[in-house]
Amino acid sequence: MKDFLSVIQLLKRFGIYIYTGNKVDDIELIMEEVVELYENGLIMKDDYLKAILILREERRK
């Protein structure tokens, strides 16, 4: 996982599509979904940590 788009692709693999029209809100919802996927054992810790770091960086921009 390298960038914001790869995090979105990760969610698409699970049939999760998020678009509110507001990028900041999208990022927050994506973060919540990534946490849920990790807590339910659907993604590995490494993918979870990379996704969270990418999302935090994207939110900071």
PQR file with spaces between the fields and no chain letter, atoms N, CA, C, O and H, PARSE charges and radii, in Angstrom:
ATOM       1  N    MET     1       0.850   -1.171    0.000 -0.4000 1.5000
ATOM       2  CA   MET     1       0.000    0.000    0.000 -0.0000 2.0000
ATOM       3  C    MET     1       0.896    1.234    0.000  0.5500 1.7000
ATOM       4  O    MET     1       1.775    1.401    0.845 -0.5500 1.4000
ATOM       5  N    LYS     2       0.628    2.105   -1.002 -0.4000 1.5000
ATOM       6  CA   LYS     2       1.530    3.234   -1.186 -0.0000 2.0000
ATOM       7  C    LYS     2       0.871    4.587   -1.039  0.5500 1.7000
ATOM       8  O    LYS     2       1.506    5.551   -0.612 -0.5500 1.4000
ATOM       9  H    LYS     2      -0.086    1.969   -1.689  0.4000 1.0000
ATOM      10  N    ASP     3      -0.422    4.664   -1.399 -0.4000 1.5000
ATOM      11  CA   ASP     3      -1.051    5.978   -1.433 -0.0000 2.0000
ATOM      12  C    ASP     3      -2.541    5.875   -1.126  0.5500 1.7000
ATOM      13  O    ASP     3      -3.067    4.793   -0.865 -0.5500 1.4000
ATOM      14  H    ASP     3      -0.938    3.881   -1.746  0.4000 1.0000
ATOM      15  N    PHE     4      -3.204    7.023   -1.163 -0.4000 1.5000
ATOM      16  CA   PHE     4      -4.626    7.110   -0.832 -0.0000 2.0000
ATOM      17  C    PHE     4      -5.462    6.210   -1.738  0.5500 1.7000
ATOM      18  O    PHE     4      -6.399    5.555   -1.283 -0.5500 1.4000
ATOM      19  H    PHE     4      -2.777    7.902   -1.374  0.4000 1.0000
ATOM      20  N    LEU     5      -5.117    6.184   -3.011 -0.4000 1.5000
ATOM      21  CA   LEU     5      -5.854    5.355   -3.956 -0.0000 2.0000
ATOM      22  C    LEU     5      -5.766    3.870   -3.599  0.5500 1.7000
ATOM      23  O    LEU     5      -6.738    3.134   -3.767 -0.5500 1.4000
ATOM      24  H    LEU     5      -4.355    6.716   -3.381  0.4000 1.0000
ATOM      25  N    SER     6      -4.622    3.434   -3.116 -0.4000 1.5000
ATOM      26  CA   SER     6      -4.486    2.017   -2.747 -0.0000 2.0000
ATOM      27  C    SER     6      -5.328    1.676   -1.518  0.5500 1.7000
ATOM      28  O    SER     6      -5.773    0.537   -1.374 -0.5500 1.4000
ATOM      29  H    SER     6      -3.832    4.032   -2.980  0.4000 1.0000
ATOM      30  N    VAL     7      -5.550    2.646   -0.632 -0.4000 1.5000
ATOM      31  CA   VAL     7      -6.439    2.419    0.515 -0.0000 2.0000
ATOM      32  C    VAL     7      -7.883    2.269    0.013  0.5500 1.7000
ATOM      33  O    VAL     7      -8.626    1.412    0.490 -0.5500 1.4000
ATOM      34  H    VAL     7      -5.188    3.571   -0.749  0.4000 1.0000
ATOM      35  N    ILE     8      -8.263    3.099   -0.937 -0.4000 1.5000
ATOM      36  CA   ILE     8      -9.600    3.000   -1.521 -0.0000 2.0000
ATOM      37  C    ILE     8      -9.770    1.649   -2.207  0.5500 1.7000
ATOM      38  O    ILE     8     -10.830    1.032   -2.101 -0.5500 1.4000
ATOM      39  H    ILE     8      -7.659    3.796   -1.324  0.4000 1.0000
ATOM      40  N    GLN     9      -8.733    1.178   -2.912 -0.4000 1.5000
ATOM      41  CA   GLN     9      -8.789   -0.126   -3.572 -0.0000 2.0000
ATOM      42  C    GLN     9      -8.933   -1.251   -2.549  0.5500 1.7000
ATOM      43  O    GLN     9      -9.618   -2.240   -2.808 -0.5500 1.4000
ATOM      44  H    GLN     9      -7.871    1.679   -2.997  0.4000 1.0000
ATOM      45  N    LEU    10      -8.293   -1.107   -1.393 -0.4000 1.5000
ATOM      46  CA   LEU    10      -8.429   -2.085   -0.320 -0.0000 2.0000
ATOM      47  C    LEU    10      -9.892   -2.202    0.101  0.5500 1.7000
ATOM      48  O    LEU    10     -10.411   -3.308    0.251 -0.5500 1.4000
ATOM      49  H    LEU    10      -7.737   -0.303   -1.182  0.4000 1.0000
ATOM      50  N    LEU    11     -10.545   -1.079    0.289 -0.4000 1.5000
ATOM      51  CA   LEU    11     -11.953   -1.097    0.689 -0.0000 2.0000
ATOM      52  C    LEU    11     -12.832   -1.683   -0.408  0.5500 1.7000
ATOM      53  O    LEU    11     -13.793   -2.395   -0.114 -0.5500 1.4000
ATOM      54  H    LEU    11     -10.123   -0.180    0.167  0.4000 1.0000
ATOM      55  N    LYS    12     -12.520   -1.398   -1.653 -0.4000 1.5000
ATOM      56  CA   LYS    12     -13.314   -1.927   -2.771 -0.0000 2.0000
ATOM      57  C    LYS    12     -13.275   -3.445   -2.816  0.5500 1.7000
ATOM      58  O    LYS    12     -14.240   -4.079   -3.243 -0.5500 1.4000
ATOM      59  H    LYS    12     -11.740   -0.820   -1.892  0.4000 1.0000
ATOM      60  N    ARG    13     -12.171   -4.030   -2.381 -0.4000 1.5000
ATOM      61  CA   ARG    13     -12.082   -5.501   -2.351 -0.0000 2.0000
ATOM      62  C    ARG    13     -13.140   -6.095   -1.436  0.5500 1.7000
ATOM      63  O    ARG    13     -13.547   -7.243   -1.610 -0.5500 1.4000
ATOM      64  H    ARG    13     -11.387   -3.515   -2.035  0.4000 1.0000
ATOM      65  N    PHE    14     -13.583   -5.309   -0.463 -0.4000 1.5000
ATOM      66  CA   PHE    14     -14.613   -5.763    0.476 -0.0000 2.0000
ATOM      67  C    PHE    14     -15.996   -5.194    0.143  0.5500 1.7000
ATOM      68  O    PHE    14     -16.935   -5.324    0.928 -0.5500 1.4000
ATOM      69  H    PHE    14     -13.252   -4.376   -0.323  0.4000 1.0000
ATOM      70  N    GLY    15     -16.105   -4.568   -1.021 -0.4000 1.5000
ATOM      71  CA   GLY    15     -17.386   -4.026   -1.446 -0.0000 2.0000
ATOM      72  C    GLY    15     -17.776   -2.747   -0.731  0.5500 1.7000
ATOM      73  O    GLY    15     -18.959   -2.423   -0.628 -0.5500 1.4000
ATOM      74  H    GLY    15     -15.341   -4.463   -1.658  0.4000 1.0000
ATOM      75  N    ILE    16     -16.780   -2.019   -0.235 -0.4000 1.5000
ATOM      76  CA   ILE    16     -17.038   -0.779    0.500 -0.0000 2.0000
ATOM      77  C    ILE    16     -16.686    0.399   -0.396  0.5500 1.7000
ATOM      78  O    ILE    16     -15.541    0.555   -0.819 -0.5500 1.4000
ATOM      79  H    ILE    16     -15.819   -2.283   -0.319  0.4000 1.0000
ATOM      80  N    TYR    17     -17.692    1.230   -0.681 -0.4000 1.5000
ATOM      81  CA   TYR    17     -17.508    2.420   -1.494 -0.0000 2.0000
ATOM      82  C    TYR    17     -17.955    3.623   -0.675  0.5500 1.7000
ATOM      83  O    TYR    17     -19.068    3.647   -0.150 -0.5500 1.4000
ATOM      84  H    TYR    17     -18.623    1.104   -0.338  0.4000 1.0000
ATOM      85  N    ILE    18     -17.080    4.624   -0.569 -0.4000 1.5000
ATOM      86  CA   ILE    18     -17.400    5.809    0.227 -0.0000 2.0000
ATOM      87  C    ILE    18     -17.200    7.049   -0.625  0.5500 1.7000
ATOM      88  O    ILE    18     -16.124    7.280   -1.177 -0.5500 1.4000
ATOM      89  H    ILE    18     -16.176    4.605   -0.996  0.4000 1.0000
ATOM      90  N    TYR    19     -18.260    7.843   -0.722 -0.4000 1.5000
ATOM      91  CA   TYR    19     -18.158    9.145   -1.387 -0.0000 2.0000
ATOM      92  C    TYR    19     -19.253   10.044   -0.840  0.5500 1.7000
ATOM      93  O    TYR    19     -20.438    9.791   -1.055 -0.5500 1.4000
ATOM      94  H    TYR    19     -19.134    7.656   -0.275  0.4000 1.0000
ATOM      95  N    THR    20     -18.855   11.093   -0.133 -0.4000 1.5000
ATOM      96  CA   THR    20     -19.816   12.034    0.430 -0.0000 2.0000
ATOM      97  C    THR    20     -19.761   13.369   -0.287  0.5500 1.7000
ATOM      98  O    THR    20     -20.651   14.203   -0.120 -0.5500 1.4000
ATOM      99  H    THR    20     -17.892   11.299    0.041  0.4000 1.0000
ATOM     100  N    GLY    21     -18.725   13.577   -1.084 -0.4000 1.5000
ATOM     101  CA   GLY    21     -18.556   14.859   -1.739 -0.0000 2.0000
ATOM     102  C    GLY    21     -17.632   15.786   -0.972  0.5500 1.7000
ATOM     103  O    GLY    21     -17.252   16.849   -1.465 -0.5500 1.4000
ATOM     104  H    GLY    21     -18.003   12.899   -1.220  0.4000 1.0000
ATOM     105  N    ASN    22     -17.271   15.377    0.240 -0.4000 1.5000
ATOM     106  CA   ASN    22     -16.379   16.162    1.092 -0.0000 2.0000
ATOM     107  C    ASN    22     -15.189   15.261    1.436  0.5500 1.7000
ATOM     108  O    ASN    22     -15.351   14.257    2.129 -0.5500 1.4000
ATOM     109  H    ASN    22     -17.580   14.514    0.640  0.4000 1.0000
ATOM     110  N    LYS    23     -14.011   15.614    0.960 -0.4000 1.5000
ATOM     111  CA   LYS    23     -12.847   14.741    1.115 -0.0000 2.0000
ATOM     112  C    LYS    23     -12.499   14.463    2.579  0.5500 1.7000
ATOM     113  O    LYS    23     -12.134   13.339    2.925 -0.5500 1.4000
ATOM     114  H    LYS    23     -13.880   16.430    0.397  0.4000 1.0000
ATOM     115  N    VAL    24     -12.610   15.472    3.432 -0.4000 1.5000
ATOM     116  CA   VAL    24     -12.288   15.274    4.857 -0.0000 2.0000
ATOM     117  C    VAL    24     -13.252   14.252    5.479  0.5500 1.7000
ATOM     118  O    VAL    24     -12.830   13.365    6.220 -0.5500 1.4000
ATOM     119  H    VAL    24     -12.907   16.384    3.151  0.4000 1.0000
ATOM     120  N    ASP    25     -14.534   14.384    5.173 -0.4000 1.5000
ATOM     121  CA   ASP    25     -15.515   13.416    5.687 -0.0000 2.0000
ATOM     122  C    ASP    25     -15.262   12.030    5.112  0.5500 1.7000
ATOM     123  O    ASP    25     -15.392   11.031    5.819 -0.5500 1.4000
ATOM     124  H    ASP    25     -14.877   15.105    4.571  0.4000 1.0000
ATOM     125  N    ASP    26     -14.903   11.965    3.839 -0.4000 1.5000
ATOM     126  CA   ASP    26     -14.575   10.682    3.220 -0.0000 2.0000
ATOM     127  C    ASP    26     -13.421   10.004    3.961  0.5500 1.7000
ATOM     128  O    ASP    26     -13.476    8.809    4.252 -0.5500 1.4000
ATOM     129  H    ASP    26     -14.797   12.777    3.265  0.4000 1.0000
ATOM     130  N    ILE    27     -12.395   10.767    4.256 -0.4000 1.5000
ATOM     131  CA   ILE    27     -11.220   10.212    4.942 -0.0000 2.0000
ATOM     132  C    ILE    27     -11.608    9.683    6.318  0.5500 1.7000
ATOM     133  O    ILE    27     -11.163    8.606    6.714 -0.5500 1.4000
ATOM     134  H    ILE    27     -12.350   11.737    4.020  0.4000 1.0000
ATOM     135  N    GLU    28     -12.427   10.423    7.042 -0.4000 1.5000
ATOM     136  CA   GLU    28     -12.868    9.978    8.364 -0.0000 2.0000
ATOM     137  C    GLU    28     -13.656    8.662    8.267  0.5500 1.7000
ATOM     138  O    GLU    28     -13.440    7.746    9.061 -0.5500 1.4000
ATOM     139  H    GLU    28     -12.789   11.298    6.720  0.4000 1.0000
ATOM     140  N    LEU    29     -14.555    8.576    7.306 -0.4000 1.5000
ATOM     141  CA   LEU    29     -15.342    7.350    7.127 -0.0000 2.0000
ATOM     142  C    LEU    29     -14.463    6.176    6.696  0.5500 1.7000
ATOM     143  O    LEU    29     -14.661    5.044    7.136 -0.5500 1.4000
ATOM     144  H    LEU    29     -14.731    9.319    6.661  0.4000 1.0000
ATOM     145  N    ILE    30     -13.494    6.462    5.832 -0.4000 1.5000
ATOM     146  CA   ILE    30     -12.574    5.414    5.392 -0.0000 2.0000
ATOM     147  C    ILE    30     -11.763    4.907    6.582  0.5500 1.7000
ATOM     148  O    ILE    30     -11.546    3.702    6.715 -0.5500 1.4000
ATOM     149  H    ILE    30     -13.333    7.382    5.475  0.4000 1.0000
ATOM     150  N    MET    31     -11.313    5.817    7.449 -0.4000 1.5000
ATOM     151  CA   MET    31     -10.564    5.405    8.643 -0.0000 2.0000
ATOM     152  C    MET    31     -11.411    4.474    9.515  0.5500 1.7000
ATOM     153  O    MET    31     -10.923    3.457   10.007 -0.5500 1.4000
ATOM     154  H    MET    31     -11.489    6.796    7.341  0.4000 1.0000
ATOM     155  N    GLU    32     -12.679    4.832    9.700 -0.4000 1.5000
ATOM     156  CA   GLU    32     -13.562    3.997   10.503 -0.0000 2.0000
ATOM     157  C    GLU    32     -13.718    2.612    9.886  0.5500 1.7000
ATOM     158  O    GLU    32     -13.715    1.611   10.601 -0.5500 1.4000
ATOM     159  H    GLU    32     -13.075    5.658    9.300  0.4000 1.0000
ATOM     160  N    GLU    33     -13.851    2.550    8.580 -0.4000 1.5000
ATOM     161  CA   GLU    33     -14.003    1.264    7.900 -0.0000 2.0000
ATOM     162  C    GLU    33     -12.737    0.419    8.018  0.5500 1.7000
ATOM     163  O    GLU    33     -12.816   -0.791    8.227 -0.5500 1.4000
ATOM     164  H    GLU    33     -13.854    3.364    7.999  0.4000 1.0000
ATOM     165  N    VAL    34     -11.572    1.049    7.886 -0.4000 1.5000
ATOM     166  CA   VAL    34     -10.304    0.322    8.008 -0.0000 2.0000
ATOM     167  C    VAL    34     -10.172   -0.260    9.416  0.5500 1.7000
ATOM     168  O    VAL    34      -9.754   -1.407    9.581 -0.5500 1.4000
ATOM     169  H    VAL    34     -11.508    2.032    7.716  0.4000 1.0000
ATOM     170  N    VAL    35     -10.526    0.529   10.421 -0.4000 1.5000
ATOM     171  CA   VAL    35     -10.477    0.043   11.809 -0.0000 2.0000
ATOM     172  C    VAL    35     -11.410   -1.157   11.969  0.5500 1.7000
ATOM     173  O    VAL    35     -11.033   -2.157   12.580 -0.5500 1.4000
ATOM     174  H    VAL    35     -10.865    1.460   10.287  0.4000 1.0000
ATOM     175  N    GLU    36     -12.620   -1.063   11.427 -0.4000 1.5000
ATOM     176  CA   GLU    36     -13.582   -2.173   11.513 -0.0000 2.0000
ATOM     177  C    GLU    36     -13.039   -3.436   10.843  0.5500 1.7000
ATOM     178  O    GLU    36     -13.152   -4.534   11.388 -0.5500 1.4000
ATOM     179  H    GLU    36     -12.927   -0.251   10.931  0.4000 1.0000
ATOM     180  N    LEU    37     -12.451   -3.270    9.661 -0.4000 1.5000
ATOM     181  CA   LEU    37     -11.889   -4.424    8.967 -0.0000 2.0000
ATOM     182  C    LEU    37     -10.793   -5.080    9.800  0.5500 1.7000
ATOM     183  O    LEU    37     -10.722   -6.306    9.884 -0.5500 1.4000
ATOM     184  H    LEU    37     -12.360   -2.377    9.219  0.4000 1.0000
ATOM     185  N    TYR    38      -9.950   -4.273   10.408 -0.4000 1.5000
ATOM     186  CA   TYR    38      -8.867   -4.819   11.228 -0.0000 2.0000
ATOM     187  C    TYR    38      -9.411   -5.508   12.482  0.5500 1.7000
ATOM     188  O    TYR    38      -8.987   -6.612   12.826 -0.5500 1.4000
ATOM     189  H    TYR    38     -10.007   -3.277   10.340  0.4000 1.0000
ATOM     190  N    GLU    39     -10.347   -4.852   13.155 -0.4000 1.5000
ATOM     191  CA   GLU    39     -10.901   -5.420   14.383 -0.0000 2.0000
ATOM     192  C    GLU    39     -11.637   -6.734   14.126  0.5500 1.7000
ATOM     193  O    GLU    39     -11.710   -7.593   15.006 -0.5500 1.4000
ATOM     194  H    GLU    39     -10.692   -3.956   12.876  0.4000 1.0000
ATOM     195  N    ASN    40     -12.180   -6.886   12.924 -0.4000 1.5000
ATOM     196  CA   ASN    40     -12.885   -8.118   12.578 -0.0000 2.0000
ATOM     197  C    ASN    40     -11.961   -9.158   11.940  0.5500 1.7000
ATOM     198  O    ASN    40     -12.421  -10.209   11.492 -0.5500 1.4000
ATOM     199  H    ASN    40     -12.121   -6.189   12.209  0.4000 1.0000
ATOM     200  N    GLY    41     -10.668   -8.866   11.901 -0.4000 1.5000
ATOM     201  CA   GLY    41      -9.691   -9.834   11.418 -0.0000 2.0000
ATOM     202  C    GLY    41      -9.679  -10.018    9.911  0.5500 1.7000
ATOM     203  O    GLY    41      -9.224  -11.053    9.424 -0.5500 1.4000
ATOM     204  H    GLY    41     -10.295   -8.013   12.266  0.4000 1.0000
ATOM     205  N    LEU    42     -10.167   -9.044    9.164 -0.4000 1.5000
ATOM     206  CA   LEU    42     -10.233   -9.176    7.714 -0.0000 2.0000
ATOM     207  C    LEU    42      -8.999   -8.642    7.003  0.5500 1.7000
ATOM     208  O    LEU    42      -8.743   -9.000    5.853 -0.5500 1.4000
ATOM     209  H    LEU    42     -10.537   -8.203    9.560  0.4000 1.0000
ATOM     210  N    ILE    43      -8.231   -7.789    7.672 -0.4000 1.5000
ATOM     211  CA   ILE    43      -6.971   -7.316    7.099 -0.0000 2.0000
ATOM     212  C    ILE    43      -5.859   -7.524    8.117  0.5500 1.7000
ATOM     213  O    ILE    43      -6.097   -7.572    9.324 -0.5500 1.4000
ATOM     214  H    ILE    43      -8.439   -7.498    8.606  0.4000 1.0000
ATOM     215  N    MET    44      -4.654   -7.644    7.609 -0.4000 1.5000
ATOM     216  CA   MET    44      -3.487   -7.868    8.457 -0.0000 2.0000
ATOM     217  C    MET    44      -3.076   -6.568    9.153  0.5500 1.7000
ATOM     218  O    MET    44      -3.411   -5.471    8.708 -0.5500 1.4000
ATOM     219  H    MET    44      -4.461   -7.604    6.629  0.4000 1.0000
ATOM     220  N    LYS    45      -2.346   -6.724   10.251 -0.4000 1.5000
ATOM     221  CA   LYS    45      -1.892   -5.566   11.028 -0.0000 2.0000
ATOM     222  C    LYS    45      -1.042   -4.628   10.179  0.5500 1.7000
ATOM     223  O    LYS    45      -1.164   -3.407   10.285 -0.5500 1.4000
ATOM     224  H    LYS    45      -2.074   -7.616   10.613  0.4000 1.0000
ATOM     225  N    ASP    46      -0.186   -5.194    9.340 -0.4000 1.5000
ATOM     226  CA   ASP    46       0.677   -4.385    8.484 -0.0000 2.0000
ATOM     227  C    ASP    46      -0.147   -3.501    7.544  0.5500 1.7000
ATOM     228  O    ASP    46       0.141   -2.313    7.397 -0.5500 1.4000
ATOM     229  H    ASP    46      -0.087   -6.185    9.253  0.4000 1.0000
ATOM     230  N    ASP    47      -1.169   -4.077    6.911 -0.4000 1.5000
ATOM     231  CA   ASP    47      -2.038   -3.298    6.022 -0.0000 2.0000
ATOM     232  C    ASP    47      -2.802   -2.239    6.804  0.5500 1.7000
ATOM     233  O    ASP    47      -2.971   -1.114    6.334 -0.5500 1.4000
ATOM     234  H    ASP    47      -1.403   -5.042    7.030  0.4000 1.0000
ATOM     235  N    TYR    48      -3.255   -2.592    7.978 -0.4000 1.5000
ATOM     236  CA   TYR    48      -3.982   -1.651    8.836 -0.0000 2.0000
ATOM     237  C    TYR    48      -3.115   -0.438    9.178  0.5500 1.7000
ATOM     238  O    TYR    48      -3.549    0.704    9.030 -0.5500 1.4000
ATOM     239  H    TYR    48      -3.118   -3.506    8.360  0.4000 1.0000
ATOM     240  N    LEU    49      -1.906   -0.690    9.629 -0.4000 1.5000
ATOM     241  CA   LEU    49      -1.012    0.400   10.029 -0.0000 2.0000
ATOM     242  C    LEU    49      -0.641    1.293    8.851  0.5500 1.7000
ATOM     243  O    LEU    49      -0.623    2.517    8.979 -0.5500 1.4000
ATOM     244  H    LEU    49      -1.553   -1.618    9.750  0.4000 1.0000
ATOM     245  N    LYS    50      -0.344    0.686    7.705 -0.4000 1.5000
ATOM     246  CA   LYS    50      -0.016    1.478    6.514 -0.0000 2.0000
ATOM     247  C    LYS    50      -1.202    2.340    6.108  0.5500 1.7000
ATOM     248  O    LYS    50      -1.041    3.522    5.803 -0.5500 1.4000
ATOM     249  H    LYS    50      -0.358   -0.308    7.600  0.4000 1.0000
ATOM     250  N    ALA    51      -2.395    1.750    6.105 -0.4000 1.5000
ATOM     251  CA   ALA    51      -3.599    2.490    5.704 -0.0000 2.0000
ATOM     252  C    ALA    51      -3.841    3.679    6.632  0.5500 1.7000
ATOM     253  O    ALA    51      -4.136    4.780    6.166 -0.5500 1.4000
ATOM     254  H    ALA    51      -2.526    0.790    6.353  0.4000 1.0000
ATOM     255  N    ILE    52      -3.717    3.464    7.926 -0.4000 1.5000
ATOM     256  CA   ILE    52      -3.949    4.543    8.890 -0.0000 2.0000
ATOM     257  C    ILE    52      -2.930    5.663    8.691  0.5500 1.7000
ATOM     258  O    ILE    52      -3.292    6.839    8.732 -0.5500 1.4000
ATOM     259  H    ILE    52      -3.477    2.570    8.304  0.4000 1.0000
ATOM     260  N    LEU    53      -1.668    5.316    8.478 -0.4000 1.5000
ATOM     261  CA   LEU    53      -0.645    6.341    8.245 -0.0000 2.0000
ATOM     262  C    LEU    53      -0.935    7.131    6.974  0.5500 1.7000
ATOM     263  O    LEU    53      -0.809    8.356    6.961 -0.5500 1.4000
ATOM     264  H    LEU    53      -1.374    4.360    8.445  0.4000 1.0000
ATOM     265  N    ILE    54      -1.318    6.444    5.919 -0.4000 1.5000
ATOM     266  CA   ILE    54      -1.645    7.120    4.659 -0.0000 2.0000
ATOM     267  C    ILE    54      -2.829    8.049    4.856  0.5500 1.7000
ATOM     268  O    ILE    54      -2.814    9.182    4.374 -0.5500 1.4000
ATOM     269  H    ILE    54      -1.421    5.450    5.929  0.4000 1.0000
ATOM     270  N    LEU    55      -3.856    7.587    5.557 -0.4000 1.5000
ATOM     271  CA   LEU    55      -5.051    8.402    5.771 -0.0000 2.0000
ATOM     272  C    LEU    55      -4.762    9.621    6.650  0.5500 1.7000
ATOM     273  O    LEU    55      -5.286   10.706    6.400 -0.5500 1.4000
ATOM     274  H    LEU    55      -3.868    6.666    5.949  0.4000 1.0000
ATOM     275  N    ARG    56      -3.935    9.444    7.669 -0.4000 1.5000
ATOM     276  CA   ARG    56      -3.560   10.591    8.511 -0.0000 2.0000
ATOM     277  C    ARG    56      -2.801   11.633    7.705  0.5500 1.7000
ATOM     278  O    ARG    56      -3.020   12.834    7.865 -0.5500 1.4000
ATOM     279  H    ARG    56      -3.509    8.562    7.872  0.4000 1.0000
ATOM     280  N    GLU    57      -1.905   11.167    6.835 -0.4000 1.5000
ATOM     281  CA   GLU    57      -1.133   12.091    5.990 -0.0000 2.0000
ATOM     282  C    GLU    57      -2.064   12.811    5.020  0.5500 1.7000
ATOM     283  O    GLU    57      -1.921   14.014    4.800 -0.5500 1.4000
ATOM     284  H    GLU    57      -1.727   10.191    6.704  0.4000 1.0000
ATOM     285  N    GLU    58      -3.009   12.088    4.443 -0.4000 1.5000
ATOM     286  CA   GLU    58      -3.952   12.679    3.496 -0.0000 2.0000
ATOM     287  C    GLU    58      -4.841   13.709    4.194  0.5500 1.7000
ATOM     288  O    GLU    58      -5.145   14.760    3.629 -0.5500 1.4000
ATOM     289  H    GLU    58      -3.125   11.111    4.621  0.4000 1.0000
ATOM     290  N    ARG    59      -5.250   13.404    5.416 -0.4000 1.5000
ATOM     291  CA   ARG    59      -6.096   14.331    6.188 -0.0000 2.0000
ATOM     292  C    ARG    59      -5.334   15.600    6.538  0.5500 1.7000
ATOM     293  O    ARG    59      -5.916   16.683    6.586 -0.5500 1.4000
ATOM     294  H    ARG    59      -5.003   12.551    5.875  0.4000 1.0000
ATOM     295  N    ARG    60      -4.032   15.470    6.784 -0.4000 1.5000
ATOM     296  CA   ARG    60      -3.189   16.597    7.138 -0.0000 2.0000
ATOM     297  C    ARG    60      -3.020   17.581    5.987  0.5500 1.7000
ATOM     298  O    ARG    60      -2.816   18.776    6.204 -0.5500 1.4000
ATOM     299  H    ARG    60      -3.559   14.590    6.746  0.4000 1.0000
ATOM     300  N    LYS    61      -3.106   17.065    4.755 -0.4000 1.5000
ATOM     301  CA   LYS    61      -2.888   17.923    3.566 -0.0000 2.0000
ATOM     302  C    LYS    61      -3.918   18.977    3.426  0.5500 1.7000
ATOM     303  O    LYS    61      -3.868   19.768    2.484 -0.5500 1.4000
ATOM     304  H    LYS    61      -3.271   16.095    4.579  0.4000 1.0000
